[in-house]
Structures are given as structure tokens and as C-alpha cells.
């Protein structure tokens, strides 16, 4: 999760609207979409049960896919791994929190800076067309919004995260009622 976050923050992928977005969460930057994709890869047998390691028989195929990436993207991935790949988990977290304090603002880890921003009562509107669920939720969090009212006539969406039940669940995870 953290390396994907760093790819988003420190490479040209930051301007790619199809790449993952992140929100500040319990242990730093988090993407519900990355998590869902990892669960799906594990469900289809591409990842081991812990969801973090590629099945051994797929290693050479994965290397082939990596080599088929555009050279500049492959270099960006290698650059992130060169800068952060040898750091311990604790040092990696510290480095991310230091560089990107907004993403530490809701962390439960010791030493994370805390956000105390609260907004006075007000009503806002927020659309989600063209946004990922994480970009939408981050917009709410940055505005200090802690409650939403879904006024759609049919609170259904084919876009991940925006159907009524999923939106409610993800908002609950971020302490948004």
C-alpha cells in the first residue's frame, strides 16, 4: 500500500486520473480500491493467502509484464524501490508521515501528527463524477465534513464505492456519518 502511495505521490502517476487515490486512515495513506483489488487478486489465485506475495509459479510472468511497461514508468517504479525498498516498515512510515503529514492526520500509530481541524456547522454539496471513492472522501475530509446526506433519487452506482451500502461502510471507516 505504501509503495503504491509513493508511486502516486512521487512520479508522473500523480496526474494520471486512472491511478489509485488515497485517504488518510488508521495506519497512514490508504486506498480502499487497492485493497479491493488485492482481495480480488488473492481470490483468483494470483496472490498468496496473505495477499502480499505473488504465487511462486507466476513470478516469471509478472517479470515479463513488468518488462513490458513503458520504459519511463518502469524507471519510476525502480526509482521508488531504490529510494524506499530497503527501509524498515517503521522508517518507511516515519518517512511518509514526515513528507506527507496530511496522510498521517488520522493515524493510530504512535508519533503520528494529529489533525484537530473542525468545521462549524454548514451545508455543502459534493458531486463525485469523474472521481475515485478515495478522491471524493479526501475532499470531504479536507473540508472537515463529518456527516453526509445522500440525496440521490437512486443511491446506486456501478462505480466502486458509490452505491449506498459501500459508501456508508467506507464513510463509517473514516468516522464520517
Residue frames as a rotation matrix with the C-alpha (Angstrom) as fourth column:
UNK 1
0.574 0.819 0.000 0.00
0.819 -0.574 0.000 0.00
0.000 0.000 -1.000 0.00
UNK 2
0.530 -0.402 -0.747 2.76
0.166 -0.814 0.557 2.45
-0.832 -0.419 -0.364 0.96
UNK 3
-0.594 -0.783 0.188 4.81
0.328 -0.023 0.944 1.84
-0.735 0.622 0.270 -2.18
UNK 4
-0.201 0.614 0.764 1.74
0.961 -0.027 0.275 2.35
0.189 0.789 -0.584 -4.37
UNK 5
0.768 0.433 -0.471 1.07
0.560 -0.812 0.167 5.57
-0.310 -0.392 -0.866 -2.43
UNK 6
0.055 -0.846 -0.531 4.64
0.086 -0.525 0.847 6.71
-0.995 -0.092 0.044 -3.10
UNK 7
-0.623 -0.176 0.762 4.23
0.739 0.184 0.648 5.93
-0.254 0.967 0.016 -6.80
UNK 8
0.366 0.861 0.353 1.18
0.906 -0.417 0.077 8.19
0.213 0.291 -0.933 -6.78
UNK 9
0.823 0.009 -0.567 2.92
0.321 -0.833 0.452 11.00
-0.468 -0.554 -0.689 -4.88
UNK 10
0.231 -0.903 -0.362 6.41
-0.204 -0.408 0.890 10.99
-0.951 -0.132 -0.278 -6.37
UNK 11
-0.693 -0.421 0.585 6.04
0.461 0.365 0.809 10.03
-0.554 0.830 -0.059 -10.02
UNK 12
-0.901 0.364 -0.236 4.12
-0.425 -0.631 0.649 11.31
0.088 0.685 0.723 -13.04
UNK 13
-0.594 0.726 -0.345 1.33
0.591 0.686 0.425 8.93
0.545 0.048 -0.837 -11.99
UNK 14
-0.680 0.316 -0.662 0.21
0.477 -0.495 -0.726 11.77
-0.557 -0.810 0.186 -9.71
UNK 15
-0.545 0.480 -0.688 -1.52
-0.635 -0.772 -0.036 13.33
-0.548 0.417 0.725 -12.71
UNK 16
-0.863 0.257 -0.435 -2.98
-0.167 0.667 0.726 10.06
0.477 0.699 -0.533 -14.04
UNK 17
-0.285 0.830 0.480 -6.71
-0.954 -0.295 -0.057 10.06
0.094 -0.474 0.876 -13.20
UNK 18
0.520 0.491 -0.699 -6.86
-0.483 0.844 0.233 6.28
0.705 0.216 0.676 -13.67
UNK 19
-0.448 -0.733 -0.511 -4.25
0.126 0.514 -0.848 5.55
0.885 -0.445 -0.138 -10.99
UNK 20
0.075 0.494 -0.866 -5.19
0.879 0.377 0.292 4.93
0.471 -0.783 -0.406 -7.37
UNK 21
0.010 -0.012 1.000 -6.09
-0.348 -0.937 -0.007 7.73
0.937 -0.348 -0.014 -4.96
UNK 22
-0.449 -0.301 -0.841 -5.55
0.636 0.553 -0.538 7.65
0.628 -0.776 -0.057 -1.19
UNK 23
0.554 0.582 0.595 -7.13
-0.149 -0.634 0.759 8.92
0.819 -0.509 -0.265 2.02
UNK 24
-0.549 -0.657 0.517 -5.61
-0.660 -0.038 -0.750 9.40
0.512 -0.753 -0.413 5.48
UNK 25
0.491 0.713 -0.501 -6.53
-0.298 0.678 0.672 6.32
0.819 -0.181 0.545 7.50
UNK 26
0.992 0.071 0.107 -5.70
-0.123 0.289 0.950 4.34
0.036 -0.955 0.295 10.64
UNK 27
0.459 -0.876 0.147 -2.15
0.514 0.398 0.760 3.45
-0.724 -0.273 0.633 9.58
UNK 28
-0.536 -0.651 -0.537 -1.41
-0.016 -0.629 0.777 6.23
-0.844 0.425 0.327 7.11
UNK 29
-0.410 0.379 -0.830 -2.31
-0.885 -0.386 0.261 6.56
-0.221 0.841 0.494 3.44
UNK 30
-0.583 0.308 0.752 -4.89
0.127 0.949 -0.290 4.01
-0.802 -0.074 -0.592 2.35
UNK 31
-0.605 0.453 -0.654 -6.77
-0.791 -0.255 0.556 3.15
0.085 0.854 0.513 -0.81
UNK 32
0.002 0.710 0.704 -9.95
-0.509 0.607 -0.610 1.12
-0.861 -0.357 0.363 -0.47
UNK 33
0.787 0.291 -0.544 -9.65
-0.611 0.239 -0.755 0.40
-0.090 0.926 0.366 -4.20
UNK 34
-0.203 -0.909 -0.363 -6.11
-0.813 0.363 -0.455 -1.01
0.546 0.202 -0.813 -3.90
UNK 35
-0.636 -0.009 0.772 -7.29
-0.635 0.574 -0.517 -3.16
-0.438 -0.819 -0.371 -1.00
UNK 36
0.440 0.874 0.204 -10.27
-0.497 0.426 -0.756 -4.43
-0.748 0.231 0.622 -3.00
UNK 37
0.598 -0.278 -0.752 -8.03
-0.727 0.207 -0.655 -5.19
0.338 0.938 -0.078 -5.99
UNK 38
-0.555 -0.824 0.118 -5.59
-0.783 0.469 -0.408 -7.13
0.280 -0.319 -0.905 -3.78
UNK 39
-0.286 0.549 0.786 -8.51
-0.526 0.596 -0.607 -9.16
-0.801 -0.587 0.119 -2.38
UNK 40
0.750 0.592 -0.297 -9.64
-0.542 0.291 -0.788 -9.95
-0.380 0.752 0.539 -5.91
UNK 41
0.148 -0.785 -0.601 -6.13
-0.822 0.241 -0.517 -11.00
0.551 0.570 -0.610 -6.97
UNK 42
-0.739 -0.364 0.567 -5.96
-0.649 0.612 -0.452 -13.32
-0.182 -0.702 -0.689 -3.95
UNK 43
0.118 0.890 0.440 -9.45
-0.526 0.432 -0.733 -14.68
-0.842 -0.145 0.519 -4.68
UNK 44
0.859 0.193 -0.474 -8.41
-0.511 0.291 -0.809 -15.57
-0.018 0.937 0.349 -8.24
UNK 45
0.864 -0.478 0.159 -5.23
0.405 0.847 0.344 -17.24
-0.299 -0.233 0.925 -7.02
UNK 46
0.593 -0.681 0.430 -2.63
0.216 -0.379 -0.900 -14.70
0.775 0.627 -0.078 -8.15
UNK 47
-0.129 -0.610 0.782 -1.55
-0.714 -0.490 -0.500 -13.80
0.688 -0.623 -0.372 -4.62
UNK 48
-0.705 -0.158 -0.691 -0.86
0.324 0.795 -0.512 -15.99
0.631 -0.585 -0.509 -1.61
UNK 49
0.124 0.860 -0.494 -3.36
0.863 0.152 0.481 -16.00
0.489 -0.487 -0.724 1.24
UNK 50
-0.153 -0.218 -0.964 -1.70
0.791 -0.611 0.013 -13.05
-0.592 -0.761 0.266 2.98
UNK 51
0.775 0.592 0.223 -2.44
0.587 -0.543 -0.601 -11.02
-0.235 0.596 -0.768 -0.15
UNK 52
0.694 -0.558 -0.455 1.09
-0.403 -0.825 0.396 -9.65
-0.597 -0.091 -0.797 -0.31
UNK 53
-0.410 -0.904 0.119 3.11
-0.455 0.315 0.833 -12.23
-0.791 0.287 -0.541 -2.24
UNK 54
0.135 0.357 -0.924 2.74
-0.988 0.121 -0.098 -13.39
0.077 0.926 0.369 -5.81
UNK 55
0.858 0.161 0.489 2.20
-0.210 0.977 0.047 -17.12
-0.470 -0.143 0.871 -6.26
UNK 56
0.003 -0.990 0.143 5.61
-0.212 0.140 0.967 -18.69
-0.977 -0.033 -0.209 -6.96
UNK 57
-0.219 -0.081 0.972 4.59
0.758 0.613 0.222 -20.11
-0.614 0.786 -0.073 -10.35
UNK 58
0.728 0.559 0.396 3.61
0.685 -0.568 -0.457 -16.63
-0.030 0.604 -0.796 -11.58
UNK 59
0.362 -0.648 -0.670 6.91
0.253 -0.624 0.740 -14.88
-0.897 -0.437 -0.062 -10.86
UNK 60
-0.654 -0.682 0.329 8.34
0.493 -0.053 0.869 -15.14
-0.575 0.730 0.371 -14.38
UNK 61
-0.054 0.717 0.695 5.04
0.947 -0.185 0.264 -13.98
0.318 0.672 -0.669 -15.94
UNK 62
0.800 0.329 -0.502 4.99
0.523 -0.792 0.315 -10.98
-0.294 -0.515 -0.805 -13.57
UNK 63
-0.109 -0.915 -0.389 8.58
0.268 -0.404 0.875 -10.13
-0.957 -0.009 0.289 -14.52
UNK 64
-0.615 -0.051 0.787 7.55
0.784 0.072 0.617 -10.26
-0.088 0.996 -0.004 -18.18
UNK 65
0.472 0.846 0.249 4.65
0.835 -0.520 0.181 -7.88
0.283 0.122 -0.951 -17.52
UNK 66
0.581 -0.337 -0.741 6.97
0.343 -0.724 0.599 -5.54
-0.738 -0.602 -0.305 -15.62
UNK 67
-0.509 -0.858 0.064 9.43
0.373 -0.153 0.915 -5.51
-0.776 0.490 0.398 -18.54
UNK 68
-0.349 0.451 0.822 6.56
0.919 -0.010 0.395 -4.74
0.186 0.893 -0.411 -20.94
UNK 69
0.551 0.493 -0.674 5.79
0.644 -0.764 -0.031 -1.47
-0.530 -0.417 -0.739 -19.11
UNK 70
0.826 -0.273 0.493 6.83
0.183 -0.698 -0.693 1.72
0.533 0.663 -0.527 -20.86
UNK 71
-0.005 -0.969 -0.246 10.49
0.694 0.174 -0.699 2.43
0.720 -0.174 0.671 -20.08
UNK 72
-0.503 -0.195 0.842 9.79
-0.279 -0.885 -0.372 5.66
0.818 -0.422 0.391 -18.21
UNK 73
0.530 0.747 0.401 7.17
-0.686 0.099 0.721 4.02
0.499 -0.657 0.565 -15.98
UNK 74
0.719 -0.356 -0.597 9.47
0.447 0.895 0.005 1.08
0.532 -0.271 0.802 -15.31
UNK 75
-0.368 -0.902 0.226 12.19
0.430 -0.380 -0.819 3.59
0.825 -0.204 0.528 -14.31
UNK 76
-0.134 0.405 0.904 9.77
-0.675 -0.706 0.216 5.39
0.726 -0.581 0.368 -11.95
UNK 77
0.878 0.456 -0.148 8.89
-0.243 0.689 0.682 2.10
0.413 -0.563 0.716 -10.23
UNK 78
0.358 -0.832 -0.423 12.56
0.726 0.533 -0.435 1.23
0.588 -0.152 0.795 -9.91
UNK 79
-0.416 -0.504 0.757 13.28
-0.008 -0.830 -0.558 4.71
0.910 -0.238 0.341 -8.53
UNK 80
0.372 0.628 0.684 10.66
-0.760 -0.216 0.613 4.36
0.532 -0.748 0.397 -5.78
UNK 81
0.934 -0.053 -0.354 12.00
0.189 0.913 0.363 0.92
0.303 -0.406 0.862 -4.89
UNK 82
0.004 -1.000 0.017 15.58
0.615 -0.011 -0.788 2.25
0.788 0.013 0.615 -4.84
UNK 83
-0.368 -0.121 0.922 14.61
-0.392 -0.879 -0.272 5.13
0.843 -0.462 0.276 -2.51
UNK 84
0.021 0.564 0.825 12.34
-0.985 -0.129 0.113 3.22
0.170 -0.815 0.553 -0.15
UNK 85
0.506 0.316 -0.803 12.73
-0.423 0.902 0.088 -0.53
0.752 0.295 0.590 -0.75
UNK 86
-0.223 -0.704 -0.674 15.37
0.347 0.589 -0.730 -1.13
0.911 -0.397 0.113 1.89
UNK 87
-0.542 0.071 0.837 13.70
-0.661 -0.652 -0.373 0.88
0.519 -0.755 0.400 4.67
UNK 88
-0.922 0.323 -0.214 12.20
0.385 0.705 -0.596 -0.94
-0.041 -0.631 -0.774 7.62
UNK 89
-0.066 0.979 0.193 8.42
0.835 -0.052 0.548 -0.61
0.547 0.198 -0.814 7.99
UNK 90
0.408 0.210 -0.888 8.89
0.803 -0.546 0.240 1.82
-0.435 -0.811 -0.391 10.87
UNK 91
-0.520 -0.690 -0.504 11.33
0.314 -0.703 0.638 4.01
-0.794 0.174 0.582 8.92
UNK 92
-0.789 0.310 0.530 9.12
0.539 -0.064 0.840 3.92
0.294 0.949 -0.117 5.81
UNK 93
0.285 0.939 -0.193 6.09
0.911 -0.203 0.359 5.02
0.298 -0.278 -0.913 7.85
UNK 94
0.199 -0.290 -0.936 8.11
0.612 -0.709 0.350 7.77
-0.765 -0.642 0.036 9.53
UNK 95
-0.821 -0.569 0.030 9.39
0.346 -0.456 0.820 8.99
-0.453 0.684 0.571 6.17
UNK 96
-0.459 0.741 0.490 5.87
0.686 -0.055 0.725 9.10
0.564 0.669 -0.483 4.69
UNK 97
0.469 0.669 -0.577 4.43
0.883 -0.356 0.305 10.87
-0.001 -0.653 -0.757 7.74
UNK 98
-0.151 -0.635 -0.758 7.25
0.508 -0.707 0.491 13.41
-0.848 -0.311 0.429 7.61
UNK 99
-0.951 -0.285 0.123 6.83
0.231 -0.387 0.893 14.13
-0.207 0.877 0.434 3.88
UNK 100
-0.558 0.824 0.094 3.03
-0.005 -0.116 0.993 13.84
0.830 0.554 0.069 3.72
UNK 101
-0.996 0.061 0.072 1.62
-0.074 -0.030 -0.997 14.87
-0.059 -0.998 0.035 7.12
UNK 102
-0.268 0.959 -0.097 -1.97
-0.961 -0.258 0.098 15.07
0.068 0.120 0.990 5.82
UNK 103
0.188 0.336 -0.923 -1.94
-0.446 0.866 0.225 11.30
0.875 0.370 0.313 5.35
UNK 104
-0.695 -0.421 -0.583 -0.83
0.354 0.505 -0.787 10.83
0.625 -0.754 -0.202 8.98
UNK 105
-0.683 0.367 0.632 -3.63
-0.566 -0.812 -0.141 13.02
0.462 -0.454 0.762 10.34
UNK 106
0.412 0.893 0.183 -5.94
-0.851 0.306 0.426 10.10
0.324 -0.332 0.886 11.17
UNK 107
-0.065 -0.553 -0.830 -3.28
-0.210 0.821 -0.531 7.53
0.976 0.140 -0.170 12.01
UNK 108
0.917 0.365 0.161 -3.46
-0.264 0.251 0.931 5.45
0.299 -0.897 0.326 15.16
UNK 109
0.393 -0.855 -0.338 0.29
0.703 0.516 -0.489 4.79
0.593 -0.045 0.804 15.08
UNK 110
0.579 -0.268 -0.770 2.38
0.631 -0.450 0.632 6.37
-0.515 -0.852 -0.091 17.82
UNK 111
-0.385 -0.829 -0.405 4.10
0.446 -0.552 0.705 9.57
-0.808 0.091 0.582 16.85
UNK 112
-0.394 0.305 0.867 1.73
0.881 -0.144 0.450 10.45
0.262 0.942 -0.212 14.02
UNK 113
-0.997 0.075 -0.034 0.75
-0.065 -0.968 -0.243 14.12
-0.051 -0.240 0.970 13.90
UNK 114
-0.414 0.910 -0.007 -2.92
0.826 0.373 -0.422 14.58
-0.382 -0.181 -0.907 14.77
UNK 115
-0.711 0.309 0.632 -5.40
0.250 -0.728 0.638 16.77
0.657 0.612 0.441 12.96
UNK 116
-0.647 0.505 -0.571 -7.63
0.612 -0.103 -0.784 18.89
-0.455 -0.857 -0.243 15.15
UNK 117
-0.958 0.268 -0.103 -9.41
-0.278 -0.771 0.572 20.79
0.074 0.577 0.813 12.37
UNK 118
-0.445 0.895 0.038 -13.15
0.777 0.407 -0.480 21.06
-0.445 -0.184 -0.877 12.94
UNK 119
-0.823 0.254 0.508 -15.58
0.215 -0.689 0.692 23.00
0.526 0.679 0.513 10.83
UNK 120
-0.721 0.693 0.008 -18.53
-0.387 -0.394 -0.834 24.95
-0.574 -0.604 0.552 12.12
UNK 121
-0.148 0.759 0.634 -21.93
0.509 0.608 -0.609 23.73
-0.848 0.233 -0.476 11.04
UNK 122
-0.319 0.104 -0.942 -22.54
-0.735 -0.655 0.177 24.38
-0.598 0.749 0.285 7.36
UNK 123
0.525 0.501 0.688 -24.10
0.125 0.754 -0.645 22.64
-0.842 0.425 0.333 4.38
UNK 124
-0.415 -0.702 -0.579 -22.04
-0.647 -0.220 0.730 21.74
-0.640 0.677 -0.363 1.31
UNK 125
0.851 0.525 -0.030 -22.73
-0.396 0.602 -0.693 19.91
-0.346 0.602 0.720 -1.92
UNK 126
-0.267 -0.960 0.088 -20.29
-0.676 0.252 0.693 17.38
-0.687 0.126 -0.716 -3.31
UNK 127
0.770 0.455 -0.447 -20.50
-0.635 0.478 -0.606 15.59
-0.062 0.751 0.658 -6.61
UNK 128
0.211 -0.718 0.663 -18.45
-0.267 0.610 0.746 12.55
-0.940 -0.334 -0.063 -7.50
UNK 129
0.970 0.172 0.174 -18.49
0.112 0.319 -0.941 12.39
-0.217 0.932 0.290 -11.28
UNK 130
0.659 -0.752 -0.014 -15.04
-0.122 -0.089 -0.989 11.56
0.742 0.653 -0.150 -12.59
UNK 131
-0.011 -0.669 0.743 -13.60
-0.943 -0.239 -0.230 10.91
0.332 -0.703 -0.629 -9.11
UNK 132
-0.423 -0.157 -0.892 -12.47
0.137 0.962 -0.235 7.77
0.896 -0.222 -0.386 -7.36
UNK 133
0.644 0.663 -0.382 -14.05
0.442 0.085 0.893 6.99
0.625 -0.743 -0.238 -4.00
UNK 134
0.073 -0.699 -0.712 -10.77
0.986 -0.058 0.158 7.96
-0.152 -0.713 0.684 -2.29
UNK 135
-0.802 -0.348 0.486 -10.61
0.467 -0.872 0.146 11.35
0.373 0.344 0.862 -4.06
UNK 136
0.047 0.918 0.394 -14.23
0.069 -0.397 0.915 12.03
0.996 -0.016 -0.082 -3.09
UNK 137
0.702 0.220 -0.677 -13.68
0.631 0.246 0.735 11.05
0.329 -0.944 0.034 0.56
UNK 138
-0.329 -0.887 -0.323 -10.46
0.943 -0.326 -0.065 13.03
-0.048 -0.326 0.944 0.75
UNK 139
-0.562 0.221 0.797 -12.34
0.197 -0.900 0.388 16.12
0.803 0.375 0.463 -0.46
UNK 140
0.569 0.822 -0.005 -14.81
0.132 -0.086 0.987 15.63
0.811 -0.563 -0.158 2.42
UNK 141
0.480 -0.451 -0.753 -12.05
0.877 0.285 0.388 15.07
0.039 -0.846 0.532 4.98
UNK 142
-0.593 -0.775 0.219 -10.07
0.773 -0.624 -0.113 18.12
0.224 0.102 0.969 3.90
UNK 143
-0.334 0.563 0.756 -13.21
-0.072 -0.815 0.575 20.26
0.940 0.138 0.313 4.22
UNK 144
-0.934 -0.075 0.351 -13.75
-0.350 -0.021 -0.937 18.92
0.077 -0.997 -0.007 7.76
UNK 145
-0.024 0.983 -0.184 -17.05
-0.873 0.069 0.482 17.28
0.486 0.172 0.857 6.82
UNK 146
-0.900 -0.306 0.310 -18.08
-0.429 0.743 -0.513 14.59
-0.073 -0.595 -0.801 9.30
UNK 147
-0.283 0.854 0.436 -21.63
0.197 0.497 -0.845 13.87
-0.938 -0.153 -0.309 8.10
UNK 148
-0.948 0.049 -0.315 -23.13
-0.316 -0.275 0.908 13.38
-0.042 0.960 0.276 4.66
UNK 149
-0.041 0.971 0.235 -26.68
-0.198 0.223 -0.954 13.12
-0.979 -0.086 0.184 3.44
UNK 150
-0.918 -0.249 0.308 -27.10
0.205 0.368 0.907 11.18
-0.340 0.896 -0.287 0.24
UNK 151
-0.200 0.884 -0.422 -29.91
-0.340 -0.467 -0.817 12.89
-0.919 -0.020 0.394 -1.66
UNK 152
-0.883 -0.120 -0.454 -29.70
-0.469 0.228 0.853 10.87
0.001 0.966 -0.258 -4.87
UNK 153
0.123 0.985 -0.121 -33.05
-0.991 0.127 0.032 9.59
0.047 0.116 0.992 -6.09
UNK 154
0.958 0.056 -0.282 -31.48
-0.072 0.996 -0.047 6.15
0.278 0.065 0.958 -6.64
UNK 155
0.479 -0.824 0.302 -28.37
-0.830 -0.313 0.462 5.69
-0.286 -0.472 -0.834 -4.47
UNK 156
0.689 -0.250 0.681 -26.93
0.339 0.941 0.003 3.07
-0.641 0.229 0.733 -6.81
UNK 157
0.510 -0.575 -0.640 -23.73
-0.814 -0.564 -0.142 3.28
-0.279 0.593 -0.755 -8.82
UNK 158
0.953 -0.279 -0.117 -21.68
0.191 0.855 -0.483 0.94
0.234 0.438 0.868 -10.97
UNK 159
0.187 -0.920 0.346 -18.61
-0.273 -0.387 -0.881 2.85
0.944 0.070 -0.324 -9.88
UNK 160
-0.013 -0.238 -0.971 -16.88
0.717 0.674 -0.175 1.20
0.697 -0.699 0.162 -6.92
UNK 161
-0.782 -0.361 -0.508 -17.61
0.620 -0.364 -0.695 2.85
0.066 -0.858 0.509 -3.60
UNK 162
-0.931 0.361 0.060 -20.59
-0.357 -0.932 0.062 4.97
0.078 0.037 0.996 -4.57
UNK 163
-0.165 0.904 -0.394 -23.52
0.155 0.419 0.895 2.60
0.974 0.087 -0.210 -4.06
UNK 164
0.471 0.475 0.744 -25.39
-0.520 -0.532 0.669 3.32
0.713 -0.701 -0.003 -0.83
UNK 165
0.994 -0.013 -0.113 -24.12
0.094 0.652 0.752 0.39
0.064 -0.758 0.649 1.25
UNK 166
0.277 -0.960 0.023 -20.49
0.914 0.256 -0.314 0.62
0.296 0.109 0.949 0.21
UNK 167
-0.106 -0.269 0.957 -20.43
0.098 -0.961 -0.260 4.41
0.990 0.066 0.128 0.58
UNK 168
0.731 0.450 0.513 -21.89
-0.461 -0.229 0.857 4.09
0.503 -0.863 0.040 4.06
UNK 169
0.879 -0.422 -0.223 -19.35
0.477 0.755 0.451 1.45
-0.022 -0.502 0.864 5.05
UNK 170
-0.005 -0.938 0.346 -16.34
0.844 -0.190 -0.502 3.41
0.537 0.289 0.792 3.73
UNK 171
0.074 0.101 0.992 -17.56
-0.220 -0.969 0.116 6.62
0.973 -0.227 -0.050 5.37
UNK 172
0.947 0.305 0.100 -18.00
-0.181 0.249 0.951 4.78
0.265 -0.919 0.291 8.65
UNK 173
0.517 -0.834 -0.195 -14.37
0.842 0.536 -0.060 3.59
0.154 -0.134 0.979 8.41
UNK 174
-0.440 -0.706 0.554 -13.34
0.612 -0.688 -0.391 7.25
0.657 0.167 0.735 8.23
UNK 175
-0.558 0.303 -0.772 -15.64
0.727 -0.270 -0.631 8.43
-0.400 -0.914 -0.070 11.03
UNK 176
-0.891 0.426 -0.157 -17.97
-0.449 -0.775 0.446 10.18
0.068 0.468 0.881 8.62
UNK 177
-0.543 0.773 0.328 -21.61
0.198 0.497 -0.845 9.61
-0.816 -0.394 -0.423 9.48
